[in-house]
Amino acid sequence: MQYKFGIPDLVSDTLCLKMENDNLLLYRLRSTRSRKRTKRKDVIKQIRKKYQRSEVLRDARRNIQWIPLDVPYQRGFVRFFVVREEVIRSKDGEFFEGILKKINTWMYSESRRFLKKKKKFGRRIYVEKEQKLKPISSWSWSDPKLAFTARERQYFLKYEEYCPYRKCNEVYYEFTEPWRFTLRVRPNMITHYKPVDFELEKEYAELESYLWQHKNAGIIYKTIYGKSNSWRSEKEDSNLIKSRKYFTCAHTATEIAESFLDV
C-alpha cells in the first residue's frame, strides 16, 4: 500500500495542529486582573439594572392617584407663612407672594401651640418650636423650576454653613427681609388618601435596601451620579458670605504666643 503523504509530513501536521490547540487554549485562559475586571463590570451592570427598576417603581408610587375621603377628618394643626396684610396691599404684594411660594415651610403639631420639650437647669420645660423660611441651596439657586429673577435674587444673602454629613461648607441663600411674612396656624384636614400597593412597596423596599448599602451606594454615586462636585465651578469670592458653626484664624499659634509675651 502506498501513502499519499510521507511520515515526516504527517508528523509535521500533527505538531502544527497541537500548537494551534495550545495557542487557542492559551488565549482562552484569562489573567486574574481580567477576571476581576469582568466580575466588577457584571456587578455594575446588575446595580444599574436594579437602579433603573427602582426608578420605575418610584415613579409608579408617585403616580398613584389620591382618592377623596367620604368624611374628612382633622389630624393636628399646620403652621406656615403668609404675606403680611400691609405688604400684600402694597404694589409689591404679588412680587413677595411669588417669593414666598419658593421659600415657604410647613410645620405640623398635635396642638395649636407648637411646643417642644427642652431641658433647662435640670428641668424639662416646654418652649415654642422655631420655624424659619427655607434657605435656598446652591443647586436650587440655579434650578429652572424655581426660576429666580434678577429682582428676586437681590433679596437674598449668600452664606456658607458647615454640613456634618458631607463634612464641608455648603453655600446657601437666605431671604433678607423675613419681616414681610408672618406665621398662620390652621387645622390640618385630611381630605384624601393614597392606596397602598403591598407588592410594589415590598419590591421597592428590597431594591432600596440593596442599592444603598455602603459599597453599592459608592458605585452608584461614582458611575451613575458622577464624581462629587465635578460639574461645579470654582466658588465666587463674595463679601456677603457669613460664617456659621466654624471660625477661621489669620494668625498662627506662635504669633499669638509672642503677642502675649510682648505684653
C-alpha positions as CSV (number, residue, x, y, z in Angstrom):
1,M,0.0,0.0,0.0
2,Q,1.3,3.4,-0.9
3,Y,0.6,6.6,1.2
4,K,0.0,9.9,-0.4
5,F,1.9,11.8,2.2
6,G,5.1,10.7,3.8
7,I,5.7,10.0,7.5
8,P,7.6,13.3,8.1
9,D,4.8,15.3,6.6
10,L,2.2,13.5,8.9
11,V,4.3,14.2,12.0
12,S,4.7,17.9,11.0
13,D,0.9,18.3,10.5
14,T,0.3,16.7,13.9
15,L,2.7,19.1,15.6
16,C,1.2,22.1,13.9
17,L,-2.3,21.0,14.9
18,K,-1.1,20.6,18.5
19,M,0.5,24.0,18.6
20,E,-2.7,25.6,17.3
21,N,-4.7,23.9,20.0
22,D,-2.2,25.0,22.6
23,N,-2.4,28.6,21.3
24,L,-6.2,28.6,21.4
25,L,-6.1,27.2,25.0
26,L,-3.6,29.9,25.9
27,Y,-5.9,32.7,24.5
28,R,-8.9,31.3,26.4
29,L,-7.1,31.5,29.8
30,R,-7.5,35.0,31.3
31,S,-5.4,36.6,33.9
32,T,-6.5,37.3,37.4
33,R,-6.8,41.0,36.7
34,S,-9.0,40.4,33.7
35,R,-11.3,38.1,35.7
36,K,-11.6,40.7,38.4
37,R,-12.4,43.4,35.8
38,T,-15.1,41.3,34.2
39,K,-16.6,40.5,37.6
40,R,-16.7,44.2,38.6
41,K,-18.4,45.1,35.3
42,D,-21.1,42.4,35.9
43,V,-21.7,43.8,39.3
44,I,-22.0,47.4,38.0
45,K,-24.4,46.2,35.3
46,Q,-26.5,44.4,37.9
47,I,-26.6,47.6,40.1
48,R,-27.5,49.7,37.1
49,K,-30.4,47.4,36.2
50,K,-31.7,47.4,39.8
51,Y,-31.4,51.2,40.0
52,Q,-33.4,51.6,36.8
53,R,-36.0,49.3,38.2
54,S,-36.2,51.3,41.4
55,E,-36.7,54.5,39.3
56,V,-39.6,52.9,37.6
57,L,-41.1,51.8,40.9
58,R,-40.5,55.2,42.4
59,D,-42.5,56.8,39.5
60,A,-45.2,54.2,39.9
61,R,-45.5,55.0,43.7
62,R,-45.6,58.7,42.9
63,N,-48.3,58.4,40.2
64,I,-50.7,56.5,42.4
65,Q,-53.9,58.6,42.4
66,W,-55.2,60.2,45.6
67,I,-58.8,59.1,46.5
68,P,-61.1,61.6,48.3
69,L,-62.4,60.6,51.7
70,D,-66.2,60.4,52.2
71,V,-65.7,62.1,55.6
72,P,-62.6,64.3,56.0
73,Y,-61.0,64.4,59.5
74,Q,-58.6,66.6,61.4
75,R,-55.1,65.5,62.3
76,G,-53.5,68.2,64.5
77,F,-52.6,71.6,63.1
78,V,-50.3,73.0,60.4
79,R,-48.3,76.3,60.6
80,F,-47.0,78.2,57.6
81,F,-46.0,81.6,56.4
82,V,-48.3,84.2,54.8
83,V,-47.6,87.7,53.5
84,R,-48.5,90.5,55.9
85,E,-51.6,92.4,55.2
86,E,-49.8,95.8,54.9
87,V,-47.3,94.2,52.4
88,I,-49.9,92.4,50.3
89,R,-51.9,95.7,50.0
90,S,-48.8,97.4,48.6
91,K,-47.7,97.5,44.9
92,D,-45.2,94.7,45.6
93,G,-47.7,92.3,47.1
94,E,-47.8,89.9,44.2
95,F,-44.0,90.0,44.0
96,F,-43.4,88.9,47.6
97,E,-46.2,86.3,47.2
98,G,-44.2,84.7,44.4
99,I,-41.0,84.7,46.6
100,L,-42.9,83.1,49.4
101,K,-44.1,80.2,47.2
102,K,-40.4,79.2,46.7
103,I,-39.2,79.5,50.3
104,N,-42.3,78.7,52.4
105,T,-42.2,76.0,55.1
106,W,-44.9,73.9,56.8
107,M,-44.8,72.5,60.3
108,Y,-47.2,70.1,61.9
109,S,-48.1,69.6,65.5
110,E,-50.8,67.8,67.6
111,S,-51.6,71.0,69.5
112,R,-52.1,74.6,68.3
113,R,-49.3,75.9,70.5
114,F,-46.4,74.1,68.6
115,L,-44.4,73.3,71.7
116,K,-41.3,71.1,72.2
117,K,-39.5,69.8,75.3
118,K,-36.3,71.4,76.4
119,K,-34.0,70.8,79.4
120,K,-33.2,73.9,81.4
121,F,-31.4,73.9,84.8
122,G,-32.1,70.1,85.2
123,R,-35.8,70.6,84.5
124,R,-37.8,69.8,81.4
125,I,-39.8,72.7,80.1
126,Y,-41.9,73.4,77.0
127,V,-40.8,76.1,74.5
128,E,-42.2,77.1,71.2
129,K,-40.8,75.4,68.1
130,E,-38.8,77.8,65.9
131,Q,-39.9,78.0,62.3
132,K,-37.9,79.7,59.6
133,L,-38.1,80.3,55.9
134,K,-36.4,77.7,53.7
135,P,-32.8,78.6,52.7
136,I,-32.1,78.1,49.1
137,S,-29.2,75.7,48.3
138,S,-26.7,76.3,45.5
139,W,-28.4,73.6,43.4
140,S,-31.9,75.2,43.8
141,W,-30.5,78.7,43.2
142,S,-29.9,77.9,39.5
143,D,-32.8,75.4,39.2
144,P,-35.0,76.4,36.2
145,K,-38.1,75.1,38.0
146,L,-37.8,77.8,40.6
147,A,-36.7,80.4,38.0
148,F,-35.4,83.2,40.3
149,T,-35.5,86.5,38.5
150,A,-32.8,89.2,38.8
151,R,-35.0,91.3,41.1
152,E,-35.8,88.3,43.4
153,R,-32.1,87.5,43.7
154,Q,-31.5,90.9,45.2
155,Y,-33.4,90.0,48.3
156,F,-31.2,87.0,49.2
157,L,-27.9,86.9,51.1
158,K,-25.2,84.3,50.3
159,Y,-23.6,82.5,53.2
160,E,-21.8,79.3,54.0
161,E,-22.7,76.7,56.6
162,Y,-20.9,73.5,57.7
163,C,-22.6,70.3,56.6
164,P,-21.8,67.5,59.1
165,Y,-22.9,64.8,56.6
166,R,-20.7,66.0,53.7
167,K,-18.0,67.3,56.1
168,C,-17.6,70.5,54.1
169,N,-19.0,74.0,53.9
170,E,-22.2,74.3,51.7
171,V,-23.4,77.5,50.1
172,Y,-26.9,78.7,50.8
173,Y,-29.0,81.8,50.0
174,E,-31.2,83.4,52.8
175,F,-34.1,85.8,52.4
176,T,-33.0,89.1,53.9
177,E,-36.5,90.5,54.8
178,P,-38.4,87.8,56.7
179,W,-40.4,90.5,58.5
180,R,-42.6,90.8,55.4
181,F,-44.2,87.4,56.3
182,T,-46.0,86.1,59.4
183,L,-47.0,82.7,60.7
184,R,-50.5,81.4,60.5
185,V,-52.0,78.3,62.1
186,R,-54.8,76.2,60.6
187,P,-56.4,72.8,61.3
188,N,-54.7,70.1,59.3
189,M,-57.6,68.5,57.5
190,I,-57.1,65.1,55.8
191,T,-59.3,65.0,52.7
192,H,-57.7,62.4,50.5
193,Y,-55.7,59.1,50.9
194,K,-53.4,57.1,48.7
195,P,-54.0,53.4,48.4
196,V,-51.0,51.1,49.2
197,D,-49.8,48.5,46.7
198,F,-48.1,46.0,49.0
199,E,-46.3,44.1,46.2
200,L,-44.9,47.3,44.8
201,E,-43.8,48.5,48.3
202,K,-42.2,45.2,49.1
203,E,-40.1,45.2,45.8
204,Y,-39.2,48.8,46.2
205,A,-38.0,48.3,49.8
206,E,-35.9,45.3,48.8
207,L,-34.2,47.3,46.0
208,E,-33.6,50.3,48.2
209,S,-32.1,48.1,50.9
210,Y,-29.7,46.5,48.3
211,L,-28.8,49.7,46.4
212,W,-28.0,51.9,49.4
213,Q,-25.6,49.5,51.1
214,H,-22.2,51.1,51.6
215,K,-20.3,49.6,48.6
216,N,-23.3,49.7,46.3
217,A,-24.0,53.3,47.1
218,G,-20.4,54.2,46.3
219,I,-20.7,52.6,42.9
220,I,-24.0,54.5,42.3
221,Y,-22.5,57.9,43.2
222,K,-19.4,57.3,41.1
223,T,-20.9,55.6,37.9
224,I,-24.4,57.0,37.8
225,Y,-24.4,60.4,39.5
226,G,-20.8,61.1,38.6
227,K,-18.0,62.3,40.7
228,S,-18.9,64.7,43.5
229,N,-18.7,68.4,42.6
230,S,-17.3,67.6,39.2
231,W,-19.7,70.0,37.5
232,R,-19.3,72.8,39.9
233,S,-17.3,75.8,39.0
234,E,-14.9,77.5,41.5
235,K,-16.6,79.3,44.3
236,E,-17.1,83.0,43.7
237,D,-15.5,85.4,46.1
238,S,-18.2,87.4,47.8
239,N,-18.2,89.9,50.7
240,L,-21.7,88.8,51.7
241,I,-20.6,85.3,52.9
242,K,-21.3,84.7,56.6
243,S,-19.6,82.0,58.6
244,R,-21.6,79.7,60.9
245,K,-20.6,76.9,63.2
246,Y,-16.9,77.4,62.4
247,F,-14.3,80.2,62.5
248,T,-11.0,81.0,60.9
249,C,-7.9,82.5,62.5
250,A,-5.5,84.6,60.5
251,H,-2.6,84.2,63.0
252,T,-0.6,81.1,63.9
253,A,-0.2,79.8,67.4
254,T,3.4,81.1,67.6
255,E,2.3,84.6,66.6
256,I,-0.4,84.6,69.3
257,A,2.0,83.4,72.0
258,E,4.5,86.1,71.0
259,S,1.9,88.7,71.3
260,F,1.2,87.7,74.9
261,L,4.9,87.8,75.7
262,D,5.2,91.3,74.3
263,V,2.6,92.5,76.8
